[in-house]
């Protein structure tokens, strides 16, 4: 199952030039913005899933470079922002690629995460 997730993540990276080419060739509309942002969302979902699965599993996590809770929260926060950007780009007329500006809020979501009380395990 882990190889499937890895391959899905790699597939999204390989496919990314295709929606990028569509953006450059065709007129910007909700489809092109949604297709491009949806590809970024798929990539982000795969990356977050990998980080979540590796986090805290000593048998697969690199002890010299573990996935920390803050890094996992940052990945999940960025995925959430990408989901909102996809919904806006694909379904709200006139928003288009401006929806991707939401990704600039990622550092703010990490600051909010840092201020939340952390559970001690």
N, C-alpha and C positions, 0 to 999 in steps of 0.2 A: 504494500500500500504506500509505503514511503517513496518508493521509486516512481509511483504514479504521480504523487504530488510534485516531486522534483521535475518530472518530465512535463507536467502541466505548466509549471513555472517557466521552464525553458521554452515551451511552446509559445507562451505569451510574449516572451522576449523575441523569439524568431518572427512572430506575426506582427509585432509592433511597426516595422517599416511599411507594411501594407496600408494600415489606416493613416500613417503619416503621409504616404504618397497620395492617398485619396484627398487629404486635406490640402495638399499642394496643387492638385490638378483640378478638382471640382469646386464649385461654388460652396461657400460655407453656409450650411443650413443645419437644422436640428439633427438630421441623420448623420452628417459627417462629424459634427461635434459629439453626438451621442456615441457613434461608433468608435471614435478616437478615445473619448473619455471612458467608455466601457472597456476598451482594451487595457487602459491604464488601471481601471478598477479590478479587472481580472488578475493583472500582474500584482497589484497590491494585496488582493485577497490571498493569492498563493503565497506571497512573501510573509504575510501575517500568520497564515496557517502554519508555515514552516517554523517561524519563530515561536509560536505558541506550542507546537509539538516538541520542539527542542528544549524550551525553557523548563528547567527543573528535572530533566531526565539525564541523570549522571552517565548512563551508558552511551548516550549519543551526543551529549554536550561536551564541547572542548573545555577541559578544566582551566586552561590558560586564558580562554576568552569566552566565558559563559554569557548566555543571554540574560541580562538583568531585567528586573521588573520594569524599570524605567524605559528600557529599549523596547520591551514588549508593548508597554502602554503607548509609546510613540508610534510604533508600527500599527497598532489597532486604531489609534486616534487618526492617523493619516488615512487609513482605510475607510474609516467613517466619514471623514471629510471628502474623500474621493467618491464615496457613494452619494453623498449629497450633491457633489459637483456633477456626477453622471445624471442624476434625476433632473437637475436644473438644465443641464445642457441638452438632454434628449427630449424633455417634455415641456419646457417653458419657452415659448417663442421669444426670440430676441436676445436670449442670454448667451447662447453659443459657447464659445471658448472662454468667455469671461468667467464662467463657472469655475474654471481651473484656478482662478485667483484665490479661491477658498483654501487651497493647499498652503497658502502663505500663513494660515492660522495655526498650522501644526506646532510651532514653538509655543504658542499661547496655550494649546491644549496640554502640552508637557508641563508648563508652569502650573496650570490648574491641577494636574496630576500630582505634582510635587507638594502642593499645599494640602492635599487630601490626607487625612490620617491613615497611615499605613498599618496593616495588620502584621503583628510580630508573630513569626512562626518558630 
